[in-house]
Amino acid sequence: MPLSFMKDSVEVLRAPIKVKNGAEYRDWPKASKTTLSNVQITAQSTSRDFEGRITQVSDRRTLRARYDADIQPGDRVIWNDTTYEVDGEVFHTKSPTGRVSSTRCTLVRWEG
């Protein structure tokens, strides 16, 4: 049962991993897309670099979803027409009561 504050939906993009010259990379043109419902996205931090004008922007958010959410490190997430990348690990946390077990991860977007 989703919690009352988890009302958003996102699209999760997962690209197959390819190997070229011994290096792994994601083949984004062949990515699969799935919808993940009953999620919450909250602001985490943002920063801007200036050199007389804005040269770089970073935007970090926390995605919180149900415990069995299918999201992995390396996935991309589209929310409100903006594409983020899953940054670091995805944490699946069981609560002692089972009521608020959840999956959490950090999303990041860079410009510049």
C-alpha positions in Angstrom: 0.0 0.0 0.0 1.6 3.3 -1.0 1.9 6.0 1.6 -0.3 9.1 1.1 2.6 11.4 0.3 4.0 9.2 -2.5 1.8 10.4 -5.4 4.2 11.0 -8.2 5.1 8.8 -11.2 8.4 8.7 -13.0 9.7 6.9 -16.1 12.8 4.7 -15.5 15.2 4.3 -18.4 17.5 1.3 -18.3 20.1 0.9 -21.1 21.9 -2.4 -21.8 25.6 -2.5 -21.0 27.9 -3.0 -23.9 31.7 -3.6 -24.0 34.0 -1.9 -26.6 37.8 -2.1 -26.4 37.4 -3.6 -22.9 35.4 -0.6 -21.6 31.8 -0.9 -20.5 29.3 1.7 -21.6 25.5 2.1 -21.6 23.7 1.9 -25.0 21.1 4.6 -24.3 19.5 4.5 -27.8 18.4 0.9 -26.9 17.2 1.8 -23.4 13.9 0.2 -22.1 11.4 2.5 -20.4 9.1 1.6 -17.5 6.7 3.7 -15.4 7.3 3.7 -11.7 4.2 4.9 -9.7 3.7 5.9 -6.1 7.0 7.7 -5.7 8.0 10.9 -3.9 10.7 13.2 -5.2 12.1 15.8 -2.8 14.8 18.5 -3.2 18.2 17.6 -1.8 20.6 20.3 -3.0 21.5 22.6 -5.9 24.5 24.6 -6.8 25.6 27.0 -9.5 29.0 28.1 -10.6 29.7 31.6 -11.8 32.4 33.1 -13.9 30.7 36.3 -14.8 27.8 34.1 -15.9 26.3 30.8 -14.9 28.7 28.1 -16.1 27.4 25.0 -14.4 24.3 23.9 -12.5 23.8 20.7 -10.5 20.5 19.6 -9.0 20.2 16.7 -6.6 16.9 15.1 -5.5 15.9 12.1 -3.4 13.6 9.5 -4.9 11.6 7.5 -2.5 9.4 4.5 -3.7 7.9 1.3 -2.5 10.3 -1.4 -1.3 10.0 -3.6 -4.4 10.6 -0.7 -6.9 12.6 -1.8 -9.9 15.3 0.9 -10.0 19.1 0.3 -10.2 22.4 2.2 -10.1 23.1 3.6 -13.6 19.4 4.0 -14.5 18.0 7.4 -15.7 14.8 8.8 -14.3 12.4 11.2 -16.1 10.3 13.4 -13.8 8.5 16.6 -14.8 10.1 16.4 -18.3 13.6 16.5 -16.8 16.1 13.6 -17.0 18.1 12.7 -13.9 20.7 10.0 -13.3 20.7 7.6 -10.4 23.8 8.7 -8.4 25.4 6.0 -6.3 23.6 3.0 -4.8 19.9 2.3 -4.4 18.8 1.4 -0.9 16.0 -1.0 -0.1 15.1 -0.5 3.6 12.7 -2.6 5.6 11.0 -1.0 8.5 10.5 -2.9 11.7 6.7 -2.8 11.3 6.6 -3.3 7.6 4.5 -0.2 7.2 7.1 2.2 5.8 9.5 -0.1 4.0 10.9 1.8 1.1 13.5 2.2 -1.7 15.6 5.4 -1.7 18.2 6.8 -4.1 19.8 10.1 -5.1 19.0 11.6 -8.5 21.3 14.1 -10.1 21.2 16.5 -13.1 24.0 18.5 -14.5 24.0 21.4 -16.9 27.1 23.1 -18.4 
